[in-house]
Amino acid sequence: PERYSYQMIKESGAFVINLTTEDLCYATDYCGARSGRDVDKFKEMKLTKVEAEEISAPMIGESPVNIECKAAFLRNLGKIRKKSSRFRNIRVRRCAGKTGQI
């Protein structure tokens, strides 16, 4: 529960899974290693913040696939936090990479 993202999901009941590409690898690694409590990750990595259609959470505009999720429940099991969620919307901007593979 000390993670900033946990508190945000707990308060909003929503989150987005942004699938990444090789071109986004550095930015998404940076975002995964920094807390949004301390830094504006979108600004630092020059990512486009896009409003989700079905939930109240930002999406990465450069991501080829964004999955909007609604948290069904959050449960603390000691040091483990269990999240159960439901997909609300899947936005696919681009599927195939440079080689044409998904």
N, C-alpha and C positions, 0 to 999 in steps of 0.2 A: 503493500500500500504506500510505500514511500516514493514510488515513481510518479512523476507528474502526469504521465499518460493514464495511469490507473485512476487518478482523481478526476481527470477530464472525462473519461469513459463513465465513471460512476455518476458524475453530475449530469452529463448529457444523455447517457444511455446509447451512445452511437460512436462509431469509428469507421474509418475507411482503410481498406487494404489496397495499396497502390502497387501494382506489379511494376517491376523495373526492367530496364534494358542495360546493355553494356555501356551505352552512352551516359546513363544515369547512375552508374555504379558508384562513382566517387561521391556524388551528392547524397545518395540514399545511405551510403555507409556513414557519412558525416552526420546525417539526420538520426541514424540509429545509435550513434555514440554520444550525442549531445542531448541535453535536456531542454525542452521548450520553455521551461521555467527560467532558463538563463540566457537563451539566445533565440532570435527569430530565425528559424531554420529556412523558411522560404526566402527571406531577404538575403541571408548569408550565402545561400547556394543558388540565388537568382532563379528560383523556381516559381512557377505561376500558381497562385492559389485560386482554385475554382470551387464555387459553392456546389455542394451535392444537391441532387434533385429530390431525394426522399428523406434525408436526415440532416441534422445540423452538425456538420463536420466538414473541414476543408479537404479537397482532393488536390493531388499534384497534376496540373494540367499537362505536363510533358509525359506523364505515365501513359502507356498504351492501353492499359486496362485499370479501371478503378472499381472496386467492389464496395458498395455502401452496406454497412452492417448495423443492425440494431441489437444491442446487448440484451439477451433474454434474462440473464442473471450473472452476477459476479459473486464469487464465494471465496473466502480466505480459508485455506487449509494449511495452517501453520505459515511457513514461508512461501507456500505455493498459492498463486491466485488462479482460480479456474474461471474461465469465461465461456459462457455458452451464448451463441449469437445466431441471428437469422439474416440471410442476405436479403436486402431490400431492393437493390438495383445494381445492375452491372453495366458500366459504361465502357464500350470498346471503341477506341479511337483508331487503333492500328494494331493488327495482330502479327503480321509477318515482319521478320527482321530483314537485314540486307541480303541474306541468303534465301529468303522466301519461306523460311521455317517459322513455325509458331513457337 
